[in-house]
Amino acid sequence: LGTVVSGPFAEPDGLRADSHVLVTTVTRGGIFVPPYHGRVQVEILGEERENGARGLVPPRYRPLPNSPVVALDDREAAEVLHTEGDIQLGQVVGRDAVTVAVPSDRKDVLPRHTAILGTTGSGKSTSVARLIQQAQAAGCAVILLDVEGEYSFLHEPTEAPAMTTALAERGLAPTGLSRMWLCHLVGRETANPDHPSRAAFSLRFERLSPY
């Protein structure tokens, strides 16, 4: 089992135009396809165990020259990437049929600290909203500290045309959070004053301690 780490690099001129095999093909009017049109660099991950046990063993030998290369299908890719779980995040890049999910009951998969990084408009807020919705559906308690107010409408289905189109392509309907309470400080406004479960709270400074 290997993974592509570099490439693919197109090399349509892998054979010189004056090479013997091409000259012979052109003069005889045949059709010739070079043995390769590009190249990739593949890192060998290991060999699959013959008994079907999960996991790989270090390779004993390097692959022989001209060894056949077979691309994994969607089912095999899902097994190799371990995409099973009850919290669905999205699709594998290049494989729309393979859904990426993580199990909510394994702390080694969802660590205590997770960062979602990206440039402006790359989809960080959408990813966070999806993670919150899926975590709630899996029975996890979610507390969100939102200082900008951009998540105060998570209970409402999206109406953005780009999002609804993307969801329809995957057979999904826009949905919001089924249970959501919006709390804000007394004397401060919220980005969604019409939220049905909005409540104000206060902090008693005499109850706060630096210890």
CORTA-V91547 format. One record per pair of residues at least 12 apart in sequence whose ideal C-beta (glycine too) atoms are under 8 Angstrom apart, sorted by the first residue. I is the first residue (numbers start at 1). GAP is how many residues later the second one is. Records with the same first field share a line. If there is no record, write none. Layout:
BEGIN
I=GAP / GAP
END
This chain:
BEGIN
1=43 / 44 / 45 / 46 / 47 / 55 / 79
2=40 / 41 / 42 / 43
3=39 / 40 / 42
4=36 / 37 / 38
5=36 / 37 / 38
6=34 / 35
7=31 / 32 / 33 / 34
8=30 / 31 / 32
9=29 / 30 / 31
10=27 / 28
11=25 / 26 / 27 / 28
12=25 / 26
14=20 / 21 / 22 / 23
15=19
42=27
44=15 / 18 / 19
46=12 / 13
47=12 / 13
74=21 / 23 / 24
77=15 / 18 / 21
78=14 / 20
81=17 / 19
83=15 / 16 / 17 / 18
84=17 / 19
85=16 / 17 / 18 / 19 / 24
86=15 / 17 / 18 / 48 / 51 / 52
87=14 / 15 / 16 / 17 / 23 / 44 / 47 / 48 / 50 / 51
88=12 / 13 / 42 / 46
89=12 / 13 / 38 / 41 / 42 / 45
90=37 / 40
91=79
96=74
104=31 / 34 / 35 / 36
116=12
125=25 / 26
126=37
128=23
129=22 / 25
132=12 / 19 / 22 / 45
133=21 / 42 / 43 / 44
136=41 / 42 / 43
137=41
148=43
149=41 / 42 / 43
150=41
152=30 / 38 / 39 / 40 / 43
153=23 / 38 / 39
154=22 / 23 / 26
155=21 / 22 / 25 / 40 / 41
156=20
157=16 / 17 / 18 / 19
158=16
159=15
180=15 / 17
181=16 / 18
182=13 / 15 / 16 / 17
183=15 / 16 / 17 / 18
184=14 / 16 / 17
185=15 / 16 / 17 / 18
186=14 / 15 / 16
END
